[in-house]
Structures are given as C-alpha cells and as structure tokens.
Amino acid sequence: MLILMSLVGLAMFICYIVVLIRVFKVAGPGHGFVSIIVCGLWAFVWGWINAAKQGLTKIMIIWTGLMILYITLGLLGGFADLSARSMR
C-alpha cells in the first residue's frame, strides 16, 4: 500500500510541476511564488479556474483523480492498520 501511495504522490507532484510552470508563464512570478508557498493549493485552484483557457483540462482531471485515489488509499491503509492492531 505504501509503495502505491508513493507512486500516486509522485504522479501528483508531476502534475503540480506542470501546472506550476504554466502559472509562472501565464500569471507571472507573483502567482508562481504564491503557488510554491501555499504548497500547491493555489496552483490547483488556478489550474481549475484556467483549465479551459490554458489547455489544462486533462492534467487537472488526472491531478484531481490522483488526489482522490491518494486520500482513499490513505484511509484504507489507516483502517487496515487499525484492524491489524485490534487483532493483537
């Protein structure tokens, strides 16, 4: 489970970098630095707001799906850990 979560996290990071590069090119360094400081949340929001104009729709759908998968895997891993501890 941990390896799968790591791979999903890496894929999410790649999506973040792709959108971050577009933020710097289109919105300028101010928005780019805000995206870095806020750890991707602003890049994610900016990406969805500008997805149609900037041709980011596919990457944003992938990034959103990866986020949902990552959260789901985290919850499943946490529940599996809790049930394994209760059996001891």
N, C-alpha and C positions, 0 to 999 in steps of 0.2 A: 504494500500500500504506500509505503514511504517513497519508494522509487517512482511509482506512478505519479504521486503528488509532486515530486521534484521535477519530473518531465513536464507536467502541466504548468508548474511555476515557471520553468524556463521558457516555455512557449508563451506564457503571459508576458514575461519580460521582453521577449522579442516583439510582441505586438505593441508594448509600451514604447520601445525604442523607435519603431516605425512611425507611430503617431507623434512621438516627441520630435522627431526630425521634421515632420510636417508642421508641427506647431511653431518651431523655430523659423522655418522658411516662410510660412504664411502670416502668422500673427506677430512674429518678431521675438527678440530676445527676452522682453519683459514677460510675456506669456510662457516662454520656454523655461525661464528660471522659476516661475511660479509652479510650473508642472513638475520640475525637479524637487522643489522644496516641499510640495504637498504630496510627494511620493506617488505620483501617477493619477491621483483622483482628478485633478484639473485636466490632465491630458485625456482621461477617459470621458469626462463631461464635454470637453471641447471637441473631441473626436465625434461624439454622437451629434452634437449641435451642428457640426460642419461636415458630417459624413457624406451627404449628397453633393455638396458643392466641391469637396476636395477628393471625391472618389475613394472614400474610406469605408464605405458601407460593408464590404466583405470582411475587412480586417476588424471592424468594430463588432460584427456579428460573431466572428471567431473569438475575439477577446472576451466578449460577454459570455459566450458558451463555455470558454475555459474557466472563467471566474465561477460560474455556476457549478461546473464539474469539480473545481478545486474545493469549494465550500462543501459540496456533497461528499467528496472523499474524506475531507476532514471530519465531518460529522460521523460518517460511517466508521472511520478509524477510531474516533473517540468512543463511540458506542461499543465497538469491538473490544477496546481496551477496558472499558468499564465492566463488560460482561466477563472478560477473562479474569479480572481482579475479583469479581464476586464469586467465581468458582473456586478460588483458592481457599 
